[in-house]
């Protein structure tokens, strides 16, 4: 199929098709007369490119999206779009302050905190692969828009950036990687946000949560302690993530620094500790089981 027909079929201009060809997104064959011939594969790929561009996905991201058969690159782009939306909403709130009489100097720190928060969130997304990175990114993003006003916060910010820039790669064995992709491919930003909201509600009223969900929690804990679960791929992934977090500095560097950076997260962390203490008091066998498993 020659470029004129491809243009009619895909709705793309000839200039756009030529550009995507120059970028290596499609590789048509060249006929003896010098004309380029596009295969059905090229045409299908160009149609997908057209859709992705309409969704606002940059050309430099499109190749990864199209070449990734797992769909993980597209899910990552979806999270990046969510971050962009959150950043624009935060900037709109600052713009409203400015229009209501706030001075430029007053909003300067707020604008910088929005950019700093976006940097941390994006680095989280890039530092950890797959669903784990997407979840961490959106989970912590809501704590990262507070102004950095003290030297302690500035130091905490630099520690977080250094940690994320130097964090070791989280490498999962191929079978666990496939399992995680398959079981999280339908989880998008809305579902992750729902999970985060559920966690927030449960730790806000831990006694009510434990009482109202007693039957479900009992069943869950029985499952978690069963031999079937301990031999499952889900257990292997959980164990690897726990070990990675312990050895990478996630618990010792990242979390303490985030508590220093964000007063909101520091308060949330306190609630988390209280909820965990109540949970352990309700289910003391969990603590005994964990201690026994951790003995050398």
C-alpha positions as CSV (number, residue, x, y, z in Angstrom):
1,X,0.0,0.0,0.0
2,X,1.5,3.4,-1.0
3,X,1.4,6.4,1.2
4,X,-1.7,8.1,-0.3
5,X,-3.8,5.1,0.4
6,X,-2.3,4.7,3.8
7,X,-3.2,8.3,4.6
8,X,-6.9,7.7,3.6
9,X,-7.0,4.4,5.6
10,X,-5.5,5.7,8.8
11,X,-6.7,9.4,8.7
12,X,-3.1,10.5,9.1
13,X,-1.5,13.2,6.9
14,X,1.3,12.2,4.6
15,X,3.6,14.4,6.6
16,X,2.7,12.6,9.8
17,X,3.3,9.2,8.2
18,X,6.7,10.4,6.9
19,X,7.6,11.6,10.4
20,X,6.7,8.4,12.0
21,X,8.7,6.5,9.4
22,X,11.7,8.8,10.1
23,X,11.3,8.0,13.8
24,X,11.5,4.3,13.1
25,X,8.0,3.6,14.3
26,X,7.2,1.9,11.0
27,X,9.6,0.5,8.5
28,X,8.1,0.2,5.0
29,X,9.9,-1.5,2.2
30,X,11.3,0.6,-0.6
31,X,10.3,-0.3,-4.2
32,X,12.6,-0.1,-7.2
33,X,11.1,3.2,-8.2
34,X,11.9,4.7,-4.8
35,X,8.3,4.7,-3.5
36,X,7.7,3.3,0.0
37,X,5.3,0.4,0.3
38,X,3.5,-0.1,3.6
39,X,2.5,-3.6,4.7
40,X,-0.8,-4.4,6.5
41,X,1.3,-4.6,9.7
42,X,2.6,-1.0,9.1
43,X,-0.9,0.3,8.5
44,X,-2.2,-1.3,11.6
45,X,0.7,0.1,13.6
46,X,0.1,3.6,12.1
47,X,-3.6,3.3,13.1
48,X,-2.5,2.5,16.7
49,X,0.0,5.4,16.6
50,X,-2.8,7.8,15.6
51,X,-5.0,6.7,18.5
52,X,-2.1,7.0,21.0
53,X,-1.2,10.4,19.8
54,X,-4.8,11.5,20.2
55,X,-4.5,10.3,23.8
56,X,-1.6,12.7,24.3
57,X,1.1,10.0,24.4
58,X,4.5,11.4,23.2
59,X,6.2,9.9,20.2
60,X,9.2,8.9,22.2
61,X,6.9,6.7,24.4
62,X,4.9,5.2,21.6
63,X,7.6,2.8,20.4
64,X,7.9,1.2,23.9
65,X,4.1,1.0,24.1
66,X,3.7,-0.7,20.8
67,X,6.7,-3.1,21.2
68,X,5.6,-4.2,24.7
69,X,3.4,-7.2,24.4
70,X,2.6,-7.3,28.2
71,X,0.9,-3.9,28.2
72,X,3.0,-2.8,31.1
73,X,4.4,0.3,29.2
74,X,0.9,1.5,28.6
75,X,-0.1,1.1,32.2
76,X,3.0,3.1,33.2
77,X,2.1,5.8,30.8
78,X,-1.4,5.8,32.3
79,X,0.1,6.5,35.8
80,X,2.3,9.3,34.3
81,X,-0.9,10.9,32.9
82,X,-2.5,10.6,36.3
83,X,0.5,12.4,37.9
84,X,0.3,15.1,35.2
85,X,-3.4,15.6,36.0
86,X,-2.7,15.8,39.8
87,X,0.0,18.3,39.1
88,X,-2.2,20.5,36.9
89,X,-5.0,20.4,39.6
90,X,-2.5,21.5,42.2
91,X,-1.2,24.3,40.0
92,X,-4.8,25.4,39.3
93,X,-5.3,25.7,43.1
94,X,-2.2,27.9,43.3
95,X,-3.4,30.0,40.3
96,X,-6.7,30.6,42.2
97,X,-4.7,31.9,45.2
98,X,-2.8,34.2,42.9
99,X,-6.0,35.5,41.3
100,X,-7.5,36.0,44.8
101,X,-4.7,38.4,45.8
102,X,-1.8,36.2,47.0
103,X,1.6,37.6,46.0
104,X,4.0,35.9,43.6
105,X,6.5,35.4,46.4
106,X,3.8,33.7,48.6
107,X,3.0,31.0,45.9
108,X,6.7,30.4,44.9
109,X,7.3,27.8,47.5
110,X,4.0,26.0,46.7
111,X,4.9,25.8,43.0
112,X,8.3,24.5,43.8
113,X,6.9,21.8,46.1
114,X,4.5,20.7,43.3
115,X,7.5,20.2,41.0
116,X,9.6,18.5,43.7
117,X,6.7,16.2,44.5
118,X,6.3,15.3,40.9
119,X,10.0,14.5,40.6
120,X,9.8,12.1,43.5
121,X,6.7,10.4,42.2
122,X,8.1,10.0,38.7
123,X,11.4,8.6,40.1
124,X,9.4,6.1,42.2
125,X,7.6,5.0,39.0
126,X,10.9,4.5,37.2
127,X,12.8,2.9,40.2
128,X,10.4,0.1,40.7
129,X,8.9,-2.0,37.9
130,X,5.3,-3.0,37.1
131,X,2.4,-2.8,39.5
132,X,4.7,-2.3,42.5
133,X,6.1,0.9,41.1
134,X,2.6,2.2,39.9
135,X,1.2,1.5,43.4
136,X,4.0,3.2,45.3
137,X,4.0,6.1,42.9
138,X,0.3,6.9,43.4
139,X,0.3,5.9,47.0
140,X,2.9,8.5,48.0
141,X,2.0,11.2,45.4
142,X,-0.7,12.6,47.7
143,X,1.9,13.4,50.4
144,X,4.3,15.2,48.2
145,X,2.7,18.6,47.4
146,X,3.6,20.3,50.7
147,X,6.0,23.2,50.6
148,X,9.6,22.5,51.6
149,X,10.3,25.3,54.1
150,X,12.9,23.9,56.5
151,X,16.5,22.8,56.2
152,X,15.4,19.4,57.6
153,X,12.9,19.0,54.7
154,X,15.5,20.0,52.2
155,X,17.9,17.4,53.5
156,X,15.1,14.8,53.5
157,X,14.3,15.6,49.9
158,X,17.9,15.2,48.8
159,X,18.1,11.8,50.6
160,X,15.0,10.6,48.9
161,X,16.2,11.6,45.5
162,X,19.6,10.0,46.1
163,X,17.9,6.8,47.3
164,X,15.7,6.6,44.2
165,X,18.6,7.4,41.8
166,X,20.7,4.7,43.4
167,X,18.1,2.0,44.3
168,X,19.1,-1.4,43.1
169,X,17.0,-3.0,40.4
170,X,14.1,-5.2,41.6
171,X,14.6,-8.3,39.5
172,X,11.9,-10.9,39.6
173,X,12.3,-14.4,38.2
174,X,10.5,-14.9,34.9
175,X,7.7,-17.0,36.3
176,X,7.0,-14.5,39.1
177,X,7.1,-11.6,36.6
178,X,4.6,-13.3,34.4
179,X,2.4,-14.0,37.4
180,X,2.5,-10.4,38.5
181,X,1.7,-9.0,35.1
182,X,-1.2,-11.4,34.5
183,X,-2.7,-10.7,37.9
184,X,-2.3,-6.9,37.9
185,X,-3.0,-6.1,34.2
186,X,-6.6,-5.1,34.9
187,X,-5.6,-2.8,37.8
188,X,-5.4,0.8,36.7
189,X,-5.1,4.1,38.4
190,X,-8.8,4.1,39.6
191,X,-8.4,0.7,41.2
192,X,-5.1,1.7,42.9
193,X,-6.8,4.8,44.2
194,X,-9.6,2.7,45.6
195,X,-7.1,0.5,47.4
196,X,-5.3,3.5,48.8
197,X,-8.6,5.0,50.0
198,X,-9.6,1.7,51.6
199,X,-6.3,1.5,53.5
200,X,-6.7,5.1,54.7
201,X,-10.3,4.4,56.0
202,X,-9.3,1.2,57.7
203,X,-6.4,2.8,59.7
204,X,-8.5,5.9,60.5
205,X,-10.9,3.8,62.5
206,X,-9.0,0.5,63.2
207,X,-11.4,-0.8,65.9
208,X,-14.4,-0.4,63.7
209,X,-12.5,-2.0,60.8
210,X,-11.4,-5.0,62.8
211,X,-14.9,-5.5,64.2
212,X,-16.8,-5.1,60.9
213,X,-14.4,-7.3,59.0
214,X,-13.7,-10.0,61.6
215,X,-14.9,-12.9,59.5
216,X,-13.1,-11.9,56.4
217,X,-9.9,-11.2,58.3
218,X,-10.1,-14.6,60.1
219,X,-10.4,-16.3,56.7
220,X,-7.6,-14.3,55.3
221,X,-5.2,-15.1,58.1
222,X,-6.0,-18.8,57.9
223,X,-5.1,-18.7,54.2
224,X,-1.9,-16.7,54.9
225,X,-0.7,-19.4,57.3
226,X,-1.6,-22.3,55.2
227,X,0.9,-24.5,53.4
228,X,-0.9,-23.9,50.1
229,X,-0.3,-20.2,50.4
230,X,3.4,-20.6,51.5
231,X,4.1,-22.6,48.3
232,X,2.3,-20.2,46.1
233,X,3.7,-17.6,43.6
234,X,2.0,-14.9,45.5
235,X,3.9,-15.8,48.7
236,X,7.2,-15.9,46.7
237,X,6.5,-12.4,45.4
238,X,5.6,-11.0,48.8
239,X,8.8,-12.5,50.3
240,X,11.0,-11.1,47.6
241,X,9.4,-7.6,48.0
242,X,9.9,-7.8,51.7
243,X,13.5,-8.8,51.4
244,X,14.1,-6.1,48.7
245,X,12.6,-3.4,50.9
246,X,14.7,-4.5,53.8
247,X,18.0,-4.6,51.9
248,X,17.6,-1.7,49.5
249,X,17.2,1.0,52.1
250,X,13.4,1.5,51.5
251,X,12.6,1.0,55.2
252,X,15.8,2.5,56.6
253,X,16.3,5.5,54.3
254,X,13.2,6.3,52.1
255,X,10.4,6.0,54.7
256,X,12.2,7.9,57.5
257,X,13.2,10.7,55.0
258,X,9.6,10.9,53.7
259,X,8.4,11.3,57.3
260,X,10.8,14.2,57.6
261,X,9.7,15.7,54.3
262,X,6.0,15.4,54.7
263,X,4.1,16.3,57.9
264,X,1.0,14.7,56.4
265,X,2.8,11.5,55.8
266,X,4.3,11.6,59.3
267,X,0.8,11.8,60.7
268,X,-0.4,9.1,58.4
269,X,2.5,6.9,59.5
270,X,1.5,7.3,63.2
271,X,-2.1,6.2,62.4
272,X,-0.6,3.2,60.6
273,X,1.5,2.2,63.6
274,X,-1.6,2.5,65.9
275,X,-3.7,0.4,63.6
276,X,-0.9,-2.2,63.3
277,X,-0.7,-2.4,67.1
278,X,-4.4,-3.0,67.4
279,X,-4.3,-5.6,64.7
280,X,-1.4,-7.5,66.4
281,X,-3.2,-7.3,69.8
282,X,-6.3,-8.8,68.2
283,X,-4.3,-11.5,66.4
284,X,-1.3,-12.3,68.7
285,X,-0.6,-15.6,66.9
286,X,0.5,-13.7,63.9
287,X,3.3,-12.1,65.9
288,X,4.4,-15.5,67.3
289,X,4.3,-17.1,63.9
290,X,6.4,-14.3,62.4
291,X,9.0,-14.4,65.1
292,X,9.3,-18.2,64.7
293,X,9.7,-17.9,60.9
294,X,12.5,-15.2,61.4
295,X,14.6,-17.4,63.7
296,X,18.0,-18.4,62.1
